[in-house]
């Protein structure tokens, strides 16, 4: 009788342990499903909010930075709005510009900005260049197109004297070797050192 009682107690214990494990597994699976559903719902809501912001022309850089809207989709939506005869105000146009991003807008416009570049050292006594960064035989004039012989930095302003050193401005870009630029005017900042205000288009 004692052995039978012990065996029954062991069987009851095993059954209870099995039931506990089953319930624990069910709870875990249920929680995992709830978490995934809530996360999916949140993603759907964020997607709807992004679409609404783009259609209204708001949100700007936040939408583009998140990578949620492509430039072609934005332009298609704007085209549909204009095709439907809806007049866009200045505020809406500004919003569209923000959604498109600065890089996209700049890519569709020619660069007409002007910058300073170092031409080299020209000797008026010898009437020739002793050091040059462009394909030149004499000093260039405004309206002349010149060819770069090497990669050159574009500066926002001329260097200015700062005691024993020359203080340069801010680098705005780079002219690659073999590219042609237009001269606006030239300026000598020291004995024989010439700079040119140029534009690339």
N, C-alpha and C positions, 0 to 999 in steps of 0.2 A: 504494500500500500504506500509506503514511504517513497519508493522509487517512482511509482505512478504519479504521485503528487508532485514530485520534483520535475518529472518530465512534462507534466501539464503546465507547470509554472514557467518552465523554459519556453515551451511552445507559445504560451500567452505573451511572454516577453518579446519573443521574435516577431509575433504578429503585430504587437503594439509598435515595435521599432520600425517595421516595414510600413505600417500605416503613417507613422510620423514622417518617414522619408518621402513617401508619396505626397503628403500634404505640403511638405517643404518644397518639393520640386514644383508642385502646382503653383504655389505662391510665387516662387522665383520666376516661372514662365509668365505668370499673369503680370507681374511688375515689369518684366522686360517688354511685354507687348504694350502695356500702357505707356511706358517711356517712349517707345518708338512711335506710337501713334501721336503723342503730344508733340514730339519733335517734328514729325512730318507736318502736323497742322501748323506749327509755328513757321516752318519754312514756306508753306503755301501762303500764309498771311503776309510774310515778308515779301514774297514775290508779287502779290497783289498790290501791296503798298508801293513797291518800286514801279510797277506798271502805271499806277495812278499818278505818281510823281512825274514820270516821263511825259505822260499825255497832257499834263497841266503845264509842262515846261518848268518844273521846280525841282529842287533836290540837288542839282548842279554837280559839283565835283564828287559829292558823296556817292552818287549813283555810279559814276564812271569808275571811281576808285574801287568799288566793290566788285567790278567786273560783271555787273548784272545786265547791262544794256549795251548792245553793239551800236556803233555809229550809224550803220546802214538802217537798222530798225528805227532809230530815233528820227532820221531824215525821212523815212517812209511815213512815220506817224505825222510829222509836220506837214508833209505833202498832202496827206489825206485831209488834215484840218483845213489847209488853204484851199484844196479842191472843193471842199464842202461849202466854201464861201464864208468861212469864219475869219473875221479880221483879228489879227494878233496885235496887241498893244506893245508898247515899248518894254513894259515889264516882262511880258511873255517872251519877247525876242531875246531879252537878256537871259531869261531862264534857259532858253534853247541853247544859247551860246555857252552857258555853264555846263549843260549836259553834254554838248559836243566835245568840250574840253579845249584848252588853249592850243594844244598841238594839232588837233584836227583842223581848227579854224586857220591856224598859221600855215598849214600845209596847202590850203587852197588859195593863198594870197601870195603874190610875188614879194620878194624881200627888196624893199626900196630903201632900207636903212643905210646910213653912211657911217664909216668907221675910219680910224687912223691906222696907217701901216707905215713901217719903216722902209724907205726906199733904198737907203745906203748912204755912202759918202762920195760926194762929188767935188772934184778939184776944179775951181774956176781958173786957176792958173794954168793947169794942164788941159783944161776943157775936156775932162773925161772922168768917168767913174773909177775910183780906186777900190770901191767895194759896192756891190749892187745886189739887190734882191729881186730885181725885175729885168726883163730884156729891154734895155735902154741904151742908147748911145749918147743922149743928151738929156737935159732936164725936161720932164714931161710938162704938158700944159693941160688946162681944164678941158674936158671933153675927149681927151685921148684915152684909148683903150690899151692897157699894158698887160704883159704876160708875166706871171710869177715864176721865178726860177727855183723856189723852194717853199716849203710850208711856212706860213707866216701868221702870227697872231693878229687879230683885229682888236684895237683898243678903243675905249669910249672917249678918250681925250689925249691931247698931246702930253708928253712928259714935261714936267716943270722942275725947275732948279730947286734943290733943297740943300743948299750948302755945297758940300763936296760931292753929293750924289744927285742923281736925277730920279725924281719920283714919278712913277708911271701910274696910269689910271687902272681901269678894270678891263680884263680880257673879256671880249664879247663873242669871240668866235675864232675860226681858223680858216685861212685861205689855203687850199691845197696847192701843191706844186702843179704848174702847167695850166692853172686857171687864169682867165682874163678878167680884169676888173676895169671900171671906168674911173678916171681921175676927175675929181671935182676941183681941187686946188692943192697946191703944195706949200710947205712951210719949212723953213730952215730954223732949227732950234739951237744950233751951235755952229761952229765953224766947219761947214761942209757936210753936216749931218742933215739929211732931208727926209721929211715925212710927207705923206700924201693923205688927204681926205678922199676916200673912195667909196663907191657903191658897186655891188656885184651885178646888178641888173639895171 
